[in-house]
Amino acid sequence: MKPAATAPIFRIALYEAAGSQPLNTSDRADLLSALLEKGYAITCIRPGRAVTNSISEGRLLVLGRFDEQKPAEAEDQGGAVKLHFRDIRELDVPKIVQLVDQVRGELRAPEPRSWKPWFPVIDYGRCTNCMQCLSFCLFDVYGVSTEGKIRVQKAQNCKTDCPACSRVCPEVAILFPKYKSGPINGDEVKQEDLQREKMKVDISALLGGDIYSALRQRSEQAKQRFSKERDEKRALEERKKCLAKLQEALDIPPEVMNALPSAEQIQAKTAAAMANSSD
Amino acid sequence: MSQPLRILYCHCAYAQVVPPETKAAVLRKLAESGVAFDAVADLCEMSAKRDPSLKQLAGGPVKIAACYPRAVRWLFNAAEAPLPDNGVEICNMRTESAEQVISALLEGQEVSS
């Protein structure tokens, strides 16, 4: 599922300031936890904090145990935030969550938790704009800005749990914050990490500088060899072995390996991205 | 006039990389403290969607309970909402204990007993 980049913002404010009775602490923690697990974002409003500081635009569902009846809807001064008040005085936590889902549905706000946010994040403090990630990524995640700078263009195209592009980055400049280990997860980059990453790049260099061209060459050599030997089974085994090594070295999920485009497609994509950036 | 300090808690709801007991303890303590704060399901998701509220959060002093500071900073940057160089404190729930995180978040805050 793709992230809805242009969908209206839907946010919840738990109002416990003037004109509203506070929840007991246990209910408050349980409610926050339940809403967060469902993918909602909540601002806890306490005395001194304005409701309209929660968001700058979109729909704000204001929940509270209000002393006086509130209008169902209102607008902030600029009109960019629409406020929707709901009294939760008589409701327990599951009922409040149900109410939130219902209001979100009525407002046609997107359903939360529809996409696992897995995508690369570029550390521009380290990135040297070498474009290895763009050349390497098989799924058009990367693009080039009008200033010729590498950028994440289609985050939603990234394959969940695949950190392969960060593995080929010579500067350890690509992060996946949800990755299990450092420095890919954002942990500080140490000298030994740089050495390790450099070794990986060197492996690719030993294969001929361009991993795709190496694979292509290898495939052609194998074709020649096996066309003489007429041993297709052996050729398939050789290919499988080669892909398994690549998969292990770069921690690539099997489904990504199964979706590999051709080297020609990848080269054409890189050339097109570079050409577009210079337009 | 200087902007008030905000507290942001990320629940990292879509992955199991932050110890659940740390997340639960930090959220519970924040809820008990009586301070105003923002709780989001997942900062990564907000960054991917370029959620405009990230700009608001990055617009002044903020304490953030999430993951590695390098990741958090560049997530904000990716959403075109770079965090300021000063006035930002990022607590890493992947490596720090709940006590360490909550103590950093609530330092200098008026906490209800």
Interface residues (C-beta under 8 A of the other chain):
Chain A: P3 A4 A5 A7 I9 R11 T25 R28 A29 L32 S33 L36 E37 K38 G39 Y40 A41 I42 T43 C44 I45 R46 G48 R49 N53 S54 I55 S56 E57 G58 P112 R113 W115 K116 P117 W118 F119 V121 I122 D123 Y124 V152 A155 Q156 L175 P177 K178 Y179 K180 G182 N185 G186 D187 E188
Chain B: P4 H11 C12 A13 Y14 A15 V17 A24 L27 R28 L30 A31 E32 G34 V35 A36 F37 D38 A39 V40 A41 D42 L43 C44 E45 M46 S47 A48 K49 R50 D51 P52 S53 K55 Q56 C67 Y68 P69 R70 A71 V72 W74 L75 N77 A78 R94
